[in-house]
Amino acid sequence: MSKPETTTLESAYAGVADNYKGSDVDLHAIYRDMRKNSPVIAENFMARLGVPSIAGLDANRPTFTLFKYKDVMAVLRDATNFTSGFIAEGLGAFFDGLILTGMDGDEHRKARALLQPVFMPDVVNRWRDTKMDPIVRNEYILPMLPGKQADLMDFGLHFPIRLIYSLIGFPDNRPEQIQQYAAWALAILAGPQVDAEKAAMARKAAMEAAQSLYDGVKIAVEQVRKDGAQGDDLISRLLRAEYEGRQLDDHEVTTFVRSLLPAAGETTTRTFGSLMTLLLERPAVLERVRNDRSLVGKAIDEAVRFEPVATFKVRQAAKDLEIGGFQIPKGAMVQCIVSSANRDEDAYENSETFDIDRKPKPSFGFGFGPHMCIGQFIAKSELQVAVNAILDLLPNIRLDPSKPAPKIVGAQLRGPHSLPVIWD
Ligand code: HEM
């Protein structure tokens, strides 16, 4: 197995944070203005902010950007007219296999139908009790207890990868392997770069990381199949999954599992950071949540609306279409600004207030429509487990007044970089 030995989890995370930071601007103020004055523009808005597209967006294609809830919903729900196949083109080499985000039509529908049962709450709730809860409490929160202070992002950076690693079915006693896999997953995310000089190097590192991950996962998949694939772990469940008489081969399971490491780590890390920041900044809300744990789920949903980690999603028009009075030609790219749509004043009352008592209404933090996050129940369970363990075990946790207050930043992949807290 080839290993880029120098890549640590921390350095890879810093690389991704840097890559997707974009301009240092008040994004929500800009979006408010765009919703009011230019709800649709014939321009690549993210390029204006200096953000590379994860999907390797081709700069030469005409691009439109949408800021309103109704327009974003219309695009994300309609995967026939607004397709995702270009994602596979942009990152071709990583997409040799079962990669849902880059699939369209029947191919995507069938793959989702096959995979979906493995990600439903009945399975996930068992994992929550047997794996997530004990790992978070025993390996992370309890050891923090005597220190009386911490940067919660140190925990936030590690636990999602540790958990998905365990759910996948990798051995629990190989901490160095977990670190390595997490760093590789981040190196893949750091692949697309704006700066041409950095781009070639980052692409090479991403390709090597993708290959190393593939090799590691493939060995595990082959072993599980050899052992009969009867376990409760994700690999066993994927090997047993069946739809219309079709099952997955080792290559498909390997490429799908490999795609989960970048999909499940960074996203959950940053969502955790934003959620805890929003709660810790509002001690009265935090106190309510501490005393009534049925509010944890509402706080998660509201954080995902208020500060979605993936701030935009891109689709490609499959034919000539019209949105908000703009003619969108076939082949054009359509950027949906999720962070803006999620705060659209026409869709939500007091849309710019973090309000955990809000009436449930779909937002786009986990996407919407056929590509909506397949791992959302896993992510929400992990976040539930993390918040509950923190509130149970770290008495009177609060922001550390001697350190700079946390700030949710980033034009893409948004979240805080540090989150200093103390407890009694
Ligand atoms: C808080 C954490 C997470 C957030 C905010 C998040 C967000 C998203 C979003 C916005 C999409 C839609 C992509 C699109 O429309 O093109 C998506 C898709 C996906 N997510 Fe997540 N995700 C999270 C956690 C996870 C986890 C834990 C897993 C796996 C265990 C996962 C696996 C996937 C996969 C496989 C897809 C592709 C689905 C498809 O294209 O059909 N995600 N996620």
Boltz pocket constraint, residues with backbone or C-beta under 6 A from the ligand:
constraints:
  - pocket:
      binder: B
      contacts: [[A, 84], [A, 100], [A, 101], [A, 102], [A, 112], [A, 164], [A, 259], [A, 260], [A, 263], [A, 264], [A, 265], [A, 267], [A, 268], [A, 271], [A, 309], [A, 310], [A, 313], [A, 314], [A, 364], [A, 365], [A, 366], [A, 367], [A, 368], [A, 370], [A, 371], [A, 372], [A, 373], [A, 374], [A, 375], [A, 376], [A, 378], [A, 379], [A, 380]]
      max_distance: 6.0
